[in-house]
Amino acid sequence: MPVASLPREILDEAQVLFHDVRPGDMDPERHASFVIARVLDRGSMESVRALLRHYGVEGIREFFRQGGAGRVSRRTIPLWAAYLQLTEDECAPRSSPNRSSPFWTD
């Protein structure tokens, strides 16, 4: 699925939202967590509304439940936790081992 399947409001902000990737290489479903994190953190009201229409409120809730809080800025989390009525546990960043850490072992 090409990037064209993203809502126009998000595509209009592609230079700001996805400046470090080629938007044409993104699959909105396969890369949903990437798209959601970028729009929640950097998007305008228009692109956020389009994001909610595209993925749905439950899709955004699931993003947070699956550890998405670790992909957005700390200042973004309380806003979305309140809006989505998430518990503290549902939107707490999940820690994961940092493979570049000298303490990481397989």
Secondary structure, DSSP 8 states (H G I E B T S, - for coil): --GGGS-HHHHTTHHHHTTTS-GGG--TTTTHHHHHHHHHHH--HHHHHHHHHHHHHHHHHHHHHTTGGGGS-TTHHHHHHHHTT--TTTTS------TTSTT---
